[in-house]
Amino acid sequence: MAAYPHGIPHDPYDEALMANVHPAEWCNPQPTGRYNLVVIGAGTAGLVCAAGAVGLGARVALIERHLMGGDCLNVGCVPSKAVIRASRALFAARNSGPFGVRGGETLGFDFGAAMERMRRLRADISHHDSARRFRDELGVDVFIGQGRFAGPDCIEVDGKQLHFDRAALCTGARAEVPPIPGLAEAGFYTNETIFSLTELPLRLAVLGGGPIGCEMAQAFARFGSQVTLIQRGTQLLGKEDGDAAVILHTVFVREGIDLQLGVQISRIETSGAENIINFECDGQTRPLTVDAILVAIGRTPNIEGLDLETAGIAYDSAGVQVDDRLQTTNPRVFAAGDLCSPHKFTHTADAQARMLIANALFGGRQKYSSLTIPWCTYTDPEIAHVGLYERDARKQGIAVTTLTVPLSAVDRAVLDGESEGFARVHLRKGSDKILGATIVAAHAGEMINEFSLAITAGLGLAAIGRTIHPYPTQAEVIKKLADAHNRTRLTWGVKKLLGLWLQWRRR
């Protein structure tokens, strides 16, 4: 199948997508005087900056060199979750015997149809991020092209100079590619190209055991690929709770994913249409033959071509340097999103963009360090976290009490056949103050919000305990954590006093 640049297949759905996010006949406007805000990059952070600022009365220009909507819409959150949902549907149908459904394991599957559904839904959603919507409905001056600084208060695009009072850098990040000998010659996919597939690879190697690697490894294994996940670290999702990673490890092995952890790839060779990955394990070189390779080892910031030096903006390999208010070393220029954030999530980019508007345009003093940022890896089960891990609290010298309730103790999880997981909360020792929480569950990303709200609002675990939760729901596990905390307050002395009081009442 023919493809657009950057791995987008050429079909009616992606023609509709491209018409929204990179119109072929787009005519850039003439700059209209000095702008309150010029935004470079139309991913999540850039779109929120532009829409929010123009909605408050600012004159705004938005520059995008590639695709409106950025990674999230085109090659990230939207397509990946559509693919994951298809894999979950197939897995559930084929493993429905315990529910009395017969013949599920013999169900057929059409990978091309699943990917077509993803492209159709992505095209439908793309209207919200379209160049025409931002121009015609919101009143933003939208420029398609490479933006670069021509001075401390001027950006050039398509031969036009845009003078600004404030600018927002929101150019995001891209897949990092490791310097493995033979990788480039073998060819590989990243998140930017894997969703262009229309045929399922029979043998897939996934390089990297982070969120993207784990999500795609499980999805493609459920589709029917023979998946091998290779990473240097010995734990999947190395930054996550160790017990959560163990559960995911167990699930992956049970679902037939070959895990090669703690190994180093030495070189990759090609033989016809096959790729041979040679990796070092236990002092020996082992070959692995695959049909396709997905690189998912991390992200690198998009700083090239911006001429940041011209504007006096400092940067390094981690991205543009900003202070706690998201201001760069050029006081007129701010940044948000993956370009500058250690938390490379769509929802973080959204939150930073809102903060940027307040700080850049209205002299706000909002601080990035004050944000409570949850995140979720959308494997099955999902792993969601917010706040501190126990190890982080102890490094900060904070005494911690950790409480854990397994999902096997929650009726709804048992009834759903989804009892593999737990909810865990870290409290400041001697109080109900929530420092952090981890949930491993089929829909942990939905459930973590209760903890996020509590931390943001300064509510303790006792407040959750006083909140009535519907029965039966899997979120009841959070209420059970609060009940567990209350039981720790019932010390031997308190129980004795209560017993004496009740004994007196019986007289």
C-alpha positions in Angstrom: 0.0 0.0 0.0 1.3 3.4 -0.9 2.1 5.7 2.0 2.2 9.4 2.7 5.4 10.7 4.3 5.9 9.7 7.9 4.3 6.3 7.4 0.6 7.2 7.0 -1.2 4.8 4.5 -2.9 6.3 1.6 -6.6 5.4 1.9 -9.8 7.4 2.1 -9.6 7.7 5.9 -6.1 9.0 5.9 -6.9 11.3 3.0 -9.5 12.8 5.3 -7.0 12.9 8.2 -4.4 14.7 6.1 -7.0 17.2 4.8 -7.5 18.2 8.4 -4.0 18.0 9.8 -1.8 19.0 6.8 -4.0 20.4 4.0 -2.2 20.1 0.7 -3.4 23.4 -0.6 -3.0 25.4 2.6 -2.3 29.1 2.1 -0.4 30.7 4.9 -1.9 34.1 6.0 -0.1 37.4 6.1 1.1 38.3 9.6 -1.3 40.8 11.2 1.0 43.0 13.2 2.5 42.1 16.6 1.1 38.9 18.1 0.4 38.4 21.8 1.5 34.8 21.4 3.2 32.8 18.7 3.1 29.1 19.2 5.6 26.7 17.5 4.2 23.2 17.4 0.6 22.1 17.1 0.6 19.0 19.3 -1.4 18.9 22.5 0.5 21.7 24.3 0.5 24.0 21.2 -3.1 23.5 20.5 -4.2 24.2 24.1 -1.9 27.3 24.2 -3.4 28.6 20.9 -7.0 27.9 21.7 -6.8 29.1 25.2 -5.0 32.3 24.4 -7.3 33.3 21.5 -10.3 32.5 23.6 -9.1 35.1 26.1 -8.8 37.7 23.5 -5.1 37.3 22.4 -3.9 37.7 18.9 -2.3 34.3 18.2 -0.3 32.6 15.5 0.2 28.9 15.4 3.1 27.2 13.4 3.2 23.5 12.5 5.7 22.0 10.1 4.1 18.5 9.9 0.8 17.3 11.3 -1.7 19.3 13.4 -2.5 17.3 16.5 1.0 16.1 16.9 2.0 12.7 18.1 -1.1 12.2 20.3 -3.6 12.3 17.5 -1.6 10.9 14.6 0.9 8.4 16.0 0.4 8.2 19.7 -2.5 8.1 22.1 -5.4 7.9 19.6 -4.1 5.1 17.3 -2.5 3.1 20.0 -5.6 3.0 22.2 -7.7 1.9 19.2 -5.2 -0.9 18.5 -5.2 -1.9 22.2 -8.9 -1.9 22.3 -9.1 -4.3 19.3 -6.5 -6.6 20.9 -8.5 -6.6 24.2 -11.7 -7.5 22.3 -10.0 -10.4 20.5 -8.4 -11.7 23.7 -11.6 -11.5 25.7 -13.6 -13.3 22.9 -11.0 -16.1 22.6 -10.8 -16.6 26.4 -14.5 -16.5 27.2 -14.8 -20.2 28.0 -15.1 -19.6 31.8 -18.1 -17.4 31.2 -19.9 -20.1 29.3 -19.1 -18.9 25.8 -18.2 -21.8 23.5 -15.8 -21.7 20.5 -14.2 -18.4 21.4 -10.7 -19.8 20.9 -11.5 -20.6 17.3 -12.6 -17.1 16.4 -11.0 -15.6 13.3 -9.4 -12.2 13.2 -8.8 -9.6 10.5 -5.8 -7.4 11.4 -6.4 -5.2 8.4 -10.0 -4.5 9.5 -8.8 -3.6 13.0 -6.3 -1.1 11.6 -8.8 0.3 9.2 -11.2 1.0 12.2 -8.3 2.8 13.9 -7.7 5.0 10.9 -11.4 5.7 10.5 -11.8 6.8 14.1 -8.6 8.8 14.0 -9.8 10.7 10.9 -13.2 11.4 12.6 -11.4 12.7 15.7 -9.0 14.8 13.7 -11.5 17.6 13.0 -11.0 18.9 16.6 -7.3 19.6 15.8 -7.7 20.6 12.2 -6.0 23.7 10.6 -9.3 24.9 9.3 -11.1 24.7 12.7 -8.3 26.7 14.3 -8.4 29.3 11.6 -12.1 29.6 10.8 -13.8 28.8 14.1 -11.2 30.0 16.6 -9.6 32.8 14.8 -5.9 31.7 15.0 -3.5 32.5 12.3 -2.3 29.1 11.2 1.0 28.7 9.4 2.2 25.4 7.9 5.9 25.3 7.7 9.2 25.3 9.6 9.3 28.0 12.2 12.7 29.4 13.4 13.8 32.3 15.5 15.0 35.3 13.6 15.6 37.3 16.8 14.7 37.4 20.5 11.1 38.5 19.6 10.7 37.4 16.1 10.0 34.0 14.4 10.2 33.4 10.7 8.1 30.9 8.8 7.5 30.6 5.0 9.6 33.7 4.4 7.3 35.7 6.7 8.4 37.3 10.0 6.1 37.1 13.0 6.8 39.5 15.8 5.6 38.6 19.2 5.2 39.8 22.7 5.4 36.2 24.0 6.2 32.9 22.3 5.5 29.3 23.3 7.7 26.4 22.2 5.7 23.2 22.0 7.5 21.1 19.4 7.3 17.9 21.3 9.6 14.8 21.0 10.1 11.9 18.7 11.2 8.3 19.1 14.8 7.8 20.1 16.8 5.4 17.9 19.7 3.5 19.5 23.1 3.3 17.8 22.8 -0.5 17.2 25.0 -1.7 14.3 22.9 -2.9 11.4 19.6 -1.4 12.7 19.3 1.2 10.1 20.1 -1.2 7.3 17.6 -3.7 8.6 14.8 -1.2 8.8 12.5 -0.7 11.8 9.3 0.8 13.1 8.7 3.4 15.8 5.4 4.7 17.1 5.5 7.1 14.1 5.3 4.2 11.6 3.9 1.1 13.3 0.3 2.2 12.9 0.7 2.3 9.1 0.8 -1.5 9.1 -1.9 -3.3 7.2 -0.6 -6.8 7.5 0.4 -8.5 10.8 4.1 -9.3 11.1 4.5 -13.0 12.0 7.5 -12.4 14.2 8.0 -9.0 15.9 10.9 -7.9 18.1 10.1 -5.0 20.5 13.2 -3.1 21.7 12.4 -1.5 25.0 10.2 -2.5 28.0 8.8 1.0 28.8 5.1 1.9 28.3 5.0 2.0 24.5 7.0 -1.2 24.2 4.9 -3.1 26.7 1.6 -1.9 25.3 2.5 -2.8 21.7 4.1 -6.1 22.6 0.9 -7.3 24.3 -1.4 -6.0 21.6 0.5 -7.6 18.8 1.0 -10.8 20.7 -2.8 -10.9 21.2 -3.3 -10.3 17.5 -1.2 -13.4 16.8 2.4 -12.2 16.2 5.2 -14.1 17.8 6.6 -11.3 20.0 10.0 -11.0 21.7 10.6 -8.1 24.0 14.2 -7.2 24.5 15.6 -4.7 27.0 18.7 -4.0 28.9 17.0 -3.6 32.3 15.8 -6.6 34.2 12.3 -5.2 35.1 9.5 -4.3 32.8 8.5 -0.7 33.3 11.6 -0.1 35.3 10.4 3.1 37.0 7.1 1.5 38.3 6.3 -0.3 41.5 8.2 -3.6 41.5 5.2 -5.7 42.5 3.2 -4.2 39.6 6.0 -5.1 37.2 6.0 -8.7 38.5 2.3 -9.0 37.7 2.8 -7.7 34.2 5.8 -10.0 33.7 3.7 -13.0 34.7 0.9 -12.0 32.4 3.2 -11.5 29.4 4.8 -14.9 29.9 1.4 -16.5 30.2 0.3 -14.8 27.0 3.3 -16.2 25.1 5.5 -13.1 24.9 9.2 -14.1 24.9 10.9 -11.8 27.4 14.6 -11.2 27.0 15.5 -8.9 29.9 18.9 -7.8 31.1 20.5 -8.3 27.7 22.5 -6.2 25.3 22.0 -6.2 21.5 25.4 -6.4 19.8 24.3 -6.1 16.1 21.5 -6.8 13.6 22.0 -8.6 10.4 19.6 -9.0 7.4 19.0 -12.1 5.4 16.4 -11.5 2.6 13.2 -10.3 4.3 14.4 -11.5 7.7 16.3 -9.7 10.4 18.6 -11.5 12.7 19.1 -9.8 16.1 22.2 -10.8 18.0 22.1 -10.2 21.7 24.5 -11.0 24.5 23.0 -13.1 27.4 25.0 -14.9 30.1 28.2 -14.3 28.2 26.9 -15.9 25.0 25.7 -14.4 21.8 22.2 -15.5 20.8 20.5 -14.9 17.5 16.8 -14.1 17.1 15.2 -14.1 13.7 12.2 -11.7 13.2 10.2 -10.2 10.4 9.8 -6.7 11.9 11.4 -4.6 14.6 9.7 -2.0 16.8 12.0 0.5 18.5 10.5 1.8 21.7 13.4 2.8 24.0 12.5 6.4 24.8 11.9 9.9 23.4 14.2 12.6 22.2 13.2 16.3 22.0 12.5 18.1 18.7 14.9 21.0 18.9 16.5 20.9 15.4 15.8 23.7 13.0 14.5 26.2 15.5 17.7 28.4 15.7 17.3 28.6 19.4 20.7 30.3 19.8 19.4 33.3 17.8 16.8 33.9 20.5 19.2 33.2 23.4 17.3 30.0 24.5 19.3 27.4 26.3 18.8 23.7 25.7 20.6 20.4 26.1 20.0 16.7 25.1 17.0 16.6 27.4 15.3 19.5 25.7 14.7 23.2 26.2 15.6 24.4 29.7 12.8 26.1 31.6 12.3 27.3 35.1 9.4 26.3 37.4 7.1 28.8 35.6 8.0 27.2 32.2 10.0 30.3 31.2 13.1 29.8 29.0 16.4 31.7 29.3 14.7 34.2 26.9 12.1 35.9 29.2 9.7 36.4 26.3 9.7 32.7 25.4 8.0 29.9 27.4 7.8 26.1 26.6 5.5 23.3 27.4 5.0 19.6 26.6 7.5 16.9 25.7 10.1 19.4 24.6 10.8 20.4 28.2 8.9 18.1 30.5 10.3 15.0 32.3 6.7 13.7 32.3 6.0 13.1 28.6 2.2 12.6 28.7 -0.6 14.3 26.8 -2.3 15.3 30.0 0.9 16.9 31.3 1.3 18.9 28.1 -2.3 20.0 28.5 -1.8 21.1 32.1 1.5 22.9 31.3 -0.1 24.7 28.4 -2.8 26.1 30.6 -0.1 27.2 33.1 1.9 28.8 30.3 -1.0 31.0 29.2 -1.5 32.3 32.7 2.3 32.9 33.3 3.2 34.2 29.8 0.3 36.5 29.1 -1.0 37.5 32.5 2.0 37.5 34.7 1.0 34.5 36.6 3.2 32.7 39.1 2.0 29.2 38.7 4.6 26.5 39.2 5.1 23.2 37.4 6.4 21.6 40.6 2.9 22.2 42.2 1.2 19.9 39.7 -0.1 16.4 40.7 0.6 14.2 37.7 -0.9 10.8 37.4 0.0 8.4 34.6 -1.1 5.0 33.3 0.4 2.3 31.1 -2.4 0.7 29.1 -1.5 -2.9 29.2 -3.9 -5.5 30.5 -4.0 -5.1 33.4 -3.3 -1.4 33.4 -0.8 0.1 35.8 -1.6 3.6 37.0 0.3 5.7 39.5 0.2 9.2 41.1 2.4 10.9 43.6 5.5 9.4 45.2 6.7 5.8 45.3 7.7 4.5 48.6 11.4 4.6 47.5 11.0 8.3 46.6 9.5 9.2 50.0 12.2 7.4 51.9 14.9 9.2 49.8 13.3 12.4 50.9 13.5 11.3 54.5 9.8 10.9 54.9 8.6 8.0 57.1 6.0 6.0 55.2 3.1 3.6 56.0 2.2 1.5 52.9 -1.2 -0.3 52.7 -2.1 -2.8 49.9 -5.4 -4.4 49.1 -5.4 -7.2 46.4 -8.2 -7.1 43.8 -8.9 -10.7 44.8 -10.5 -9.2 47.9 -12.9 -7.1 45.8 -16.2 -8.9 44.8 -16.6 -7.1 41.4 -13.1 -7.9 40.3 -13.7 -11.6 41.1 -17.0 -11.6 39.3 -15.4 -9.9 36.2 -12.6 -12.4 36.1 -10.2 -9.5 36.6 -8.8 -10.1 40.1 -5.1 -10.0 39.1 -3.9 -6.8 40.6 -4.0 -4.5 43.6 -4.4 -1.0 45.0 -1.6 0.4 47.1 -1.3 3.7 48.9 1.6 5.3 50.7 0.8 7.5 53.7 2.9 9.8 55.8 3.6 7.7 58.8 1.2 8.5 61.7 -1.3 10.3 59.5 -3.7 9.7 56.6 -1.9 12.1 54.3 -1.6 10.5 50.9 1.9 10.6 49.4 1.3 8.4 46.4 -0.7 5.5 45.1 -0.4 2.6 42.5 -3.3 0.6 41.0 -3.0 -2.5 38.9 -6.3 -3.3 37.4 -8.1 -3.7 34.1 -9.2 -0.1 34.2 -6.6 1.4 36.6 -6.4 4.6 34.6 -10.0 5.4 35.4 -9.6 4.4 39.1 -6.4 6.4 39.9 -8.3 9.7 39.5 -9.8 9.4 43.0 -6.3 9.5 44.5 -5.3 12.3 42.2 -8.2 14.4 43.3 -7.5 13.6 47.0 -3.8 14.7 46.7 -4.6 17.8 44.7 -7.3 18.9 47.1 -5.3 18.0 50.2 -7.8 15.3 51.3 -6.6 12.4 53.4 -7.4 8.8 53.1 -10.0 9.2 55.8 -12.1 11.4 53.4 -12.1 8.5 51.0 -13.2 6.3 53.8 -16.2 8.5 54.5 -17.2 8.5 50.9 -19.8 5.9 49.9 -18.7 3.8 46.9 -21.2 1.9 44.8 -21.3 -1.8 45.3 -20.1 -3.8 43.5 -17.4 -1.9 41.7 -13.7 -2.5 41.3 -13.1 1.0 42.6 -14.3 -0.3 46.0 -10.7 -1.4 46.4 -9.9 2.2 47.2 -12.5 2.3 50.0 -11.0 -0.9 51.3 -7.6 0.8 51.6 -9.3 3.5 53.7 -10.9 0.8 55.9 -7.5 -0.9 56.3 -6.1 2.5 57.5 -8.9 2.9 60.0 -8.1 -0.6 61.4 -4.6 0.5 62.1 -6.0 3.2 64.3 -7.7 0.7 66.5 -4.7 0.0 68.8 -4.8 -2.4 71.7 -5.2 0.5 74.1 -8.1 2.1 72.2 -9.8 -1.3 71.8 -9.5 -1.9 75.6 -11.1 1.5 76.4 -13.9 0.9 74.0 -14.5 -2.5 75.6 -14.6 -1.0 79.1 -17.1 1.6 77.8 -19.4 -1.0 76.3 -19.1 -3.2 79.4 -20.2 -0.2 81.5 -23.2 0.3 79.1 -24.4 -3.2 79.8 -24.9 -2.5 83.5 
